[in-house]
């Protein structure tokens, strides 16, 4: 029986919890809250706050599951294989594979973004990650089949899909051009 050794992902620099994005979000939420109080009063502001707390209670387990997957995936996927398929040297095949995966994956942002981040930890390049995320946003089969075909005219859905089809690849190529094909 062979002894299979797994290579641990390289250490990533720790990210600050309170970074610029957090401050922008916090200031936007505070400004919106002040605006609601001024325009609609304290009662409406408290009602909205209560509704949002309930929404966060529903969303928290989904975010936790996504984070668990993001944390464990780098331990399960062999870095050398991921690098071959969607890494820096994968070329157009890597972008197509990432775009296909992004369109095929079910679930919302609580699943998709941690998954994209974990792909970066195991050897995917920036272009493949951008193709994955933009394909999920533009071409999600789950959303298209369940929602769009249910509510929109079929020809409109087909035209939307056809018009969006090249963009994940173009976005991946642009990301590779801007970032030089570096790992995420």
Secondary structure, DSSP 8 states (H G I E B T S, - for coil): ----------------SS-HHHHHHHHHHHHHHHHHHHHH-HHHHHHHHHHHHHHHHHHHHHHHHHHHHHHHHHHHS-HHHHHHHHSTT-HHHHHHHHHHHHHH--S-HHHHHHHHHHHHHTT-BHHHHHHHHHHHHHH-HHHIIIIIHHHS-HHHHHHHHHHHTTHHHHHHHHHHHHHTT-B-
